[in-house]
Amino acid sequence: MALFLGIDNPVWWLSVGLGCGIGVCYTVASFLINRWAARFESRRFMLFMISGMMARLALALVLVILILMRLSVDPRAFLVAFMGTFAIGLLWEVRFIHRFSQNQHTASDTDVTA
């Protein structure tokens, strides 16, 4: 099984490390941008959040393509590791945005009733 997966090969570990590294960097950038954007009202928050998401996606795509083209990595290990960490980060981002929108609705409800 280990030979089939290639986990005894240092290139496999490099591939997993690079994939996870890019995914974690994407998630950290998402966290920082969304926390910064949350200081603004809802309309500007959405503008900054979507702009940041587009920039992060473009940068991640360029990095993934460059790594696959220029480095000798195991493509399957690299992409699985990247997509796994990317998916976890995306789930966190959706949760953050949902909580932000719930807080905005709660704040606007208390403003109307006050």
Secondary structure as UniProt FT lines:
FT   HELIX           2..5
FT   TURN            6..8
FT   HELIX           10..37
FT   TURN            38..39
FT   HELIX           42..70
FT   HELIX           75..113
//
